[in-house]
Amino acid sequence: LRYPTLKVLVNALGTPPADILAECHAKGILVGALAGKVKHALAHKAGGVDFVIAQGHEAGGHTGEVTTMVLVPEVVDAVAPLPVLAAGGIAGGRQIAAAMALGAQGVWCGSVWLTTEEAETHPVVKQKFLHATSSDTVRSRSRTGKPARQLRTAWTDEWDDPSTPQPLGMPLQPILVNNALARIDRAAHRPGSGAEQLTNYFVGQIVGNMNETKSAAQVVYDMIDEFIEAVQKLGHQLND
Ligand SMILES: Cc1cc2nc3c(=O)[nH]c(=O)nc-3n(C[C@H](O)[C@H](O)[C@H](O)COP(=O)(O)O)c2cc1C
């Protein structure tokens, strides 16, 4: 690990290996890991992580069966006093307030960045994201071999067709499809190629709320404003 500015390292699929954890800790780097169920969170705690990210079913990318609303308090209780970040379906201040109410110390967002000005999202996919609803995603093994939430397009529909062979496991499925996905993305730049119908990417159900392009900084400012408003409203409810 030769990145002098690295402050945090997070493991997605599994508990970070002990040697990596030891190296990070020796260099003052905090280590976290994503959990889709309590079992994962307990394994991460036993493995020595500094914090756990409880990531619910609605999240973009590899995701489990339990929703954020149910998972976060479960994980908070299971790994206490270890800090927990909530992930999955969070793109605004109301969702941050909800996550804090569930016991999280903070939040971890993925999808919301994909329609920002800075995002490197394929332009055709970005437009699809901006017009998608929260029902337009699907968990599919078609890209990586493991269930990963992504935009539903002709690509996922074809893989879901009962007459299509099942995707292979990880890591064979990416080896099988990565060239095809890259070719689809290149062709999708040409209107009328047909590839626009296939092209897709990982994204969570929160895509339904991602309806305009803003800078990443503006996304954060808007989150903060909405968070303050949400907490104030809750405070008023207590007074009433
Ligand atoms: C495009 C995309 C790629 C992702 N890749 C990874 C990854 O490589 N490693 C990882 O730990 N999580 C990955 N995730 C999951 C995020 O870290 C995060 O937990 C998730 O996006 C949170 O849910 P949200 O999409 O509803 O914000 C990815 C998510 C997206 C949308």
The ligand as an ORCA input file, in Angstrom:
! r2SCAN-3c Opt
* xyz 0 1
  C     -21.477      1.733    -10.012
  C     -21.248      1.127     -8.669
  C     -20.087      0.415     -8.436
  C     -19.834     -0.128     -7.178
  N     -18.664     -0.800     -6.957
  C     -18.350     -1.180     -5.719
  C     -17.080     -1.745     -5.442
  O     -16.276     -1.969     -6.341
  N     -16.785     -2.047     -4.154
  C     -17.682     -1.819     -3.141
  O     -17.360     -2.055     -1.975
  N     -18.911     -1.343     -3.373
  C     -19.256     -1.002     -4.635
  N     -20.492     -0.469     -4.872
  C     -21.453     -0.339     -3.768
  C     -21.214      1.002     -3.060
  O     -19.979      0.958     -2.353
  C     -22.330      1.353     -2.072
  O     -22.346      0.458     -0.975
  C     -23.720      1.356     -2.696
  O     -23.687      2.013     -3.946
  C     -24.680      2.073     -1.742
  O     -25.988      2.039     -2.203
  P     -26.612      3.160     -3.208
  O     -26.148      2.730     -4.568
  O     -28.076      2.998     -3.029
  O     -26.070      4.487     -2.784
  C     -20.775      0.047     -6.121
  C     -21.964      0.746     -6.381
  C     -22.219      1.281     -7.631
  C     -23.501      2.029     -7.856
*
